[in-house]
Amino acid sequence: MARPTLSPRSLGRGAASAGKTAGTGAVRAGSELVAAVGTLVDRAVDRTLLSGERVTSAAEARRRLAADEGTEAHASEIQRVLVLSVPVVRRLVRGARVTKVPWVMVASSVVSVGIAVRTGVRELRVLSSLVAHRLEEATGQPPDPALVKKLAIELYLHPKRRPDVDGSGRGVVGLTRRWVVGGAFGRKTAKRAGKAFEAAERLDAGELAARWEAEARP
C-alpha cells in the first residue's frame, strides 16, 4: 500500500478538493481543527519517545532539524489538519478585506499552512527528544510522555517563559494558531524553534519532574 505523501503538489490538490466542500461552520471547524492538531502532536511525540533516539543539546537539535524530514509517517494526520483548516483560512482571507475570495487564493494559503504544519511537527519532534533527554538525565527514569508533550509545547510557544506543568491542554490551541494562522500569512518558526532548543537545554528538569509528580498527576 502506497504511503501518502506531502509534496506541495499533493497539498495543493488536497486544498482544492477540500475547498469545494468546505461549507461547514467556522466554530465547528475550529474545534475539530484543534482536536486534529492535538492528535497529530500526540502521535508525533509518542513516535519520537518510542524510537529511543535522543537529542542531547541545542546544537544537535539544530543539526537534526536541518537534516531530518521524517514527517511522512504522519501524512494522514497532517492531511486532516489541512482539510479542516480550509474554512478557517477562508475566513482569514475574508478578514483581510478581500471582497471576493477566489479558491485559488484559499488553496495557496492552505498550501502554506500545510508547509507550516509539516515544519512545525519536525521542530516539535526534535524539541521533544531534547526535553526527554533532559528529564531522563535528571531523574534516571523514562519520562512521562504527557510531561514531555507539555514541556515541549510550552517551550515551543513561549521559549522565554518558565514552563508550566499544570496538566492543562491549552497549548494545543496555541499550536493551532501558530501553525494555521501564522502559516496562512507566511510567518516562519525557525528562529523561535532555535530559542526553544536553547531553553530546553537550560531546563531545571529535576525540579519540573518533581512538580509534575506533586501537582499534575493524581
matplotlib code that plots the C-alpha trace (Angstrom):
import matplotlib.pyplot as plt

x = [0.0, 1.4, 2.2, 0.5, 3.0, 3.1, 4.6, 3.4, 1.6, -0.4, -1.1, -2.5, -4.7, -6.0, -6.7, -8.6, -10.6, -11.4, -12.3, -15.2, -16.8, -15.9, -19.3, -19.1, -19.4, -16.2, -16.8, -17.2, -14.3, -12.2, -12.8, -12.3, -9.1, -7.7, -8.6, -6.8, -3.7, -3.8, -3.9, -1.1, 1.1, 0.3, 1.3, 4.4, 5.8, 4.9, 6.7, 9.8, 9.8, 9.3, 12.2, 14.7, 16.8, 17.6, 18.8, 21.3, 21.9, 20.6, 23.4, 22.5, 18.8, 19.6, 21.7, 19.0, 16.3, 18.4, 18.9, 15.7, 12.5, 10.6, 7.0, 5.8, 4.7, 2.2, 1.0, -2.7, -2.9, -1.3, -3.7, -6.6, -5.3, -5.0, -8.6, -10.0, -8.0, -9.8, -12.9, -10.6, -8.3, -11.2, -12.4, -8.9, -8.7, -12.1, -10.9, -8.0, -10.6, -10.6, -14.0, -14.0, -12.3, -11.2, -10.5, -7.0, -6.2, -7.6, -5.8, -2.5, -2.9, -3.8, -0.7, 1.3, -0.5, 0.4, 4.1, 4.0, 2.4, 4.9, 7.8, 6.2, 5.9, 9.5, 10.5, 8.3, 9.5, 13.2, 12.4, 10.5, 13.6, 15.8, 13.2, 13.0, 16.8, 17.0, 14.3, 16.0, 19.3, 17.8, 15.6, 17.4, 14.0, 11.9, 10.0, 6.2, 5.1, 2.4, 5.1, 7.4, 4.5, 3.5, 7.0, 7.8, 4.7, 5.3, 8.8, 7.9, 5.2, 6.9, 10.7, 11.4, 8.8, 9.2, 7.3, 4.0, 3.2, -0.4, -1.5, -3.8, -4.1, -4.2, -1.0, -2.7, -4.8, -1.7, 0.0, -3.1, -3.0, 0.8, 0.7, -2.6, -2.9, 0.8, 1.2, -1.6, 0.3, 3.7, 5.2, 8.3, 9.0, 12.7, 14.0, 11.6, 12.3, 16.0, 15.2, 13.1, 16.0, 18.2, 15.5, 15.2, 19.0, 18.7, 15.7, 15.8, 14.4, 14.6, 12.5, 9.9, 9.6, 9.1, 6.5, 4.7, 4.5, 3.2, 0.8, -0.3, -0.7, -3.4]
y = [0.0, 3.4, 5.8, 9.2, 12.0, 15.6, 17.3, 20.9, 19.4, 17.0, 19.7, 21.8, 19.1, 18.5, 22.2, 22.5, 19.4, 20.4, 23.9, 22.6, 21.0, 23.5, 24.7, 23.8, 26.3, 28.1, 27.3, 23.6, 23.5, 25.4, 22.9, 19.9, 21.5, 21.9, 18.3, 17.2, 19.2, 17.5, 14.1, 14.9, 16.2, 13.1, 10.7, 12.6, 12.9, 9.3, 8.1, 10.1, 8.7, 5.1, 5.4, 5.7, 8.2, 11.3, 14.8, 15.9, 19.6, 22.6, 22.4, 18.8, 19.8, 22.4, 19.9, 17.2, 19.7, 20.7, 17.1, 15.4, 15.2, 12.3, 13.7, 11.1, 8.8, 11.4, 12.3, 11.3, 13.3, 16.4, 16.0, 16.0, 19.2, 20.7, 19.8, 21.2, 24.4, 25.4, 27.1, 28.9, 30.1, 31.2, 33.4, 34.8, 35.7, 37.4, 39.3, 40.6, 42.8, 40.9, 41.4, 38.3, 35.1, 33.0, 29.4, 29.7, 32.3, 30.0, 27.0, 28.9, 29.9, 26.3, 25.0, 27.5, 26.1, 22.6, 23.5, 25.3, 22.3, 19.9, 22.1, 22.6, 18.9, 18.4, 21.2, 19.8, 16.3, 17.3, 19.5, 16.7, 14.4, 17.0, 17.5, 13.8, 13.6, 16.3, 14.6, 11.2, 12.7, 14.4, 11.6, 8.5, 7.2, 7.1, 10.4, 10.6, 11.2, 13.7, 15.7, 15.7, 16.9, 19.6, 21.0, 20.8, 22.7, 25.3, 25.8, 25.9, 28.6, 30.6, 29.9, 32.8, 31.9, 29.4, 26.2, 25.4, 21.9, 22.3, 19.4, 21.6, 21.2, 24.9, 24.7, 22.8, 25.8, 27.9, 25.4, 25.5, 29.3, 29.3, 26.8, 27.7, 31.4, 32.0, 29.6, 31.3, 34.6, 33.1, 33.5, 31.4, 29.5, 28.6, 31.4, 30.7, 26.9, 27.7, 29.7, 26.7, 24.4, 26.7, 26.9, 23.1, 22.8, 25.1, 23.3, 22.5, 19.1, 17.5, 20.3, 20.2, 16.5, 16.7, 19.5, 17.4, 14.4, 16.6, 18.8, 17.4, 13.7, 12.1]
z = [0.0, -1.0, 1.8, 1.4, 0.6, 1.5, -1.5, -2.4, -5.3, -3.1, -0.6, -3.4, -4.6, -1.1, -0.6, -3.8, -3.2, 0.4, -0.8, -2.9, 0.1, 2.9, 3.8, 7.4, 10.2, 11.3, 15.0, 14.5, 12.0, 14.5, 17.3, 15.1, 13.8, 17.4, 18.1, 14.9, 15.8, 19.3, 17.7, 15.4, 18.2, 20.4, 17.7, 16.6, 20.2, 21.1, 18.0, 19.0, 22.5, 21.4, 18.9, 21.9, 19.9, 21.9, 21.1, 23.7, 23.0, 21.3, 18.7, 17.9, 17.7, 15.0, 13.1, 13.4, 12.2, 9.2, 8.2, 9.3, 7.4, 8.9, 8.7, 6.1, 8.9, 9.9, 6.4, 7.1, 10.3, 8.6, 5.7, 8.1, 9.7, 6.2, 5.2, 8.5, 8.1, 4.8, 6.4, 8.9, 6.2, 4.1, 7.0, 7.4, 3.7, 4.0, 7.1, 5.1, 3.3, 0.1, -1.4, -3.5, -2.3, -5.3, -4.3, -5.9, -3.1, -0.4, -1.9, -1.9, 1.7, 2.7, 1.0, 3.1, 6.2, 5.2, 4.9, 8.3, 10.0, 8.4, 9.5, 13.0, 13.6, 12.7, 15.1, 17.9, 17.5, 17.7, 20.7, 22.4, 22.0, 23.7, 26.5, 27.0, 27.3, 29.9, 32.0, 31.7, 32.7, 35.7, 37.0, 35.8, 34.6, 31.4, 31.2, 31.4, 27.8, 29.0, 30.7, 27.6, 25.5, 28.0, 28.3, 24.6, 23.7, 26.4, 25.3, 21.6, 22.1, 24.9, 25.0, 27.3, 29.8, 32.7, 31.7, 33.4, 34.5, 35.5, 33.2, 31.0, 27.3, 26.5, 24.4, 21.6, 20.9, 20.7, 18.3, 16.1, 16.0, 15.3, 12.5, 10.9, 11.3, 11.1, 8.2, 6.2, 6.5, 5.8, 9.2, 9.9, 13.1, 12.7, 15.0, 17.8, 17.5, 17.9, 21.1, 22.3, 21.9, 24.0, 26.6, 26.8, 27.3, 30.3, 31.9, 35.6, 34.6, 38.0, 39.6, 36.9, 37.1, 40.9, 40.4, 37.8, 40.2, 43.0, 41.2, 37.8, 38.5, 40.7]

ax = plt.figure().add_subplot(projection="3d")
ax.plot(x, y, z, "-o")
ax.set_aspect("equal")
plt.show()
